[in-house]
């Protein structure tokens, strides 16, 4: 889970080096910020509800963040499929 968070954060940070305000980057950054908040809540309290929240936010990031490559999307989708919130 930490690797996934780190990779996603790196992807977004690399995109921030572009000049000007890119709406896609801004939207992606917002989604990643929500993901970070959610993953921190899950780390502090690993309940099924927090796990489901992480999956939901990560799914939004994967589906809405246009800065991710197809390979990254596939990797994150595999991670989502493997996450169990029992």
Steps between C-alpha positions, in 0.01 A plus 500: 500500500787740577662423164177577320465829687861593426471422129181697467647796681813491281290497185309806610808687620677446169202647319515815714823610336310613191450872453159653555203354676382188325140419597570127467799528734300707748220242501748218536678678786168547678418131462842397626463732800168332583670163458780599740248613762302179462806272514622681812161444666519132404853470639385652828189282516502200263128433501298351217327837447834681466625229264195546280556876506860447381380276218237753397737797493772301325248387242410867439868585458554217254189582298522879504871585509599544137868527593530126559626279222307193390759282671462691828122475479524125446735463798275704728195305383680174586577642846134596541389151401737345754391724791264325737302692758371216715 
